[in-house]
């Protein structure tokens, strides 16, 4: 599920996602950065989010990892890309984005 974030978002994305409860993940194999948020004390299930540019839009791509990949070196895993849990988390993040944008626009009017 994709969440749009404006290019002029007034906050550093890394700091924003940390405030949302996400931890940064760096993949040394391909140099990408993504973010995870655990639902319990266990490593899985967890939300997994990564920034991407698509069709001229700045997006956060969100899914729910249910379990780790089945075997070493595999990238395929059991993940949900929609459903109520994912849409609720996307709505939570979108609401926080909106709050920051609203607060930023009000403070710039002063």
Secondary structure in CASP SS format (residue, H / E / C, confidence):
PFRMAT SS
TARGET T0000
AUTHOR 0000-0000-0000
METHOD secondary structure of the structure
MODEL  1
X C 1.00
X E 1.00
X E 1.00
X E 1.00
X C 1.00
X C 1.00
X C 1.00
X C 1.00
X C 1.00
X C 1.00
X C 1.00
X C 1.00
X H 1.00
X H 1.00
X H 1.00
X H 1.00
X H 1.00
X H 1.00
X H 1.00
X C 1.00
X C 1.00
X C 1.00
X E 1.00
X E 1.00
X E 1.00
X E 1.00
X C 1.00
X C 1.00
X C 1.00
X C 1.00
X C 1.00
X C 1.00
X E 1.00
X E 1.00
X E 1.00
X E 1.00
X E 1.00
X E 1.00
X C 1.00
X C 1.00
X C 1.00
X C 1.00
X C 1.00
X C 1.00
X C 1.00
X E 1.00
X E 1.00
X E 1.00
X E 1.00
X E 1.00
X E 1.00
X E 1.00
X E 1.00
X E 1.00
X C 1.00
X C 1.00
X E 1.00
X E 1.00
X E 1.00
X E 1.00
X E 1.00
X E 1.00
X E 1.00
X E 1.00
X E 1.00
X C 1.00
X C 1.00
X C 1.00
X C 1.00
X C 1.00
X C 1.00
X C 1.00
X C 1.00
X C 1.00
X C 1.00
X C 1.00
X C 1.00
X C 1.00
X E 1.00
X E 1.00
X C 1.00
X C 1.00
X C 1.00
X H 1.00
X H 1.00
X H 1.00
X H 1.00
X H 1.00
X H 1.00
X H 1.00
X H 1.00
X H 1.00
X H 1.00
X H 1.00
X H 1.00
X H 1.00
X H 1.00
X H 1.00
X H 1.00
X H 1.00
X H 1.00
X H 1.00
X H 1.00
X H 1.00
X H 1.00
X H 1.00
X H 1.00
X H 1.00
X C 1.00
X C 1.00
END
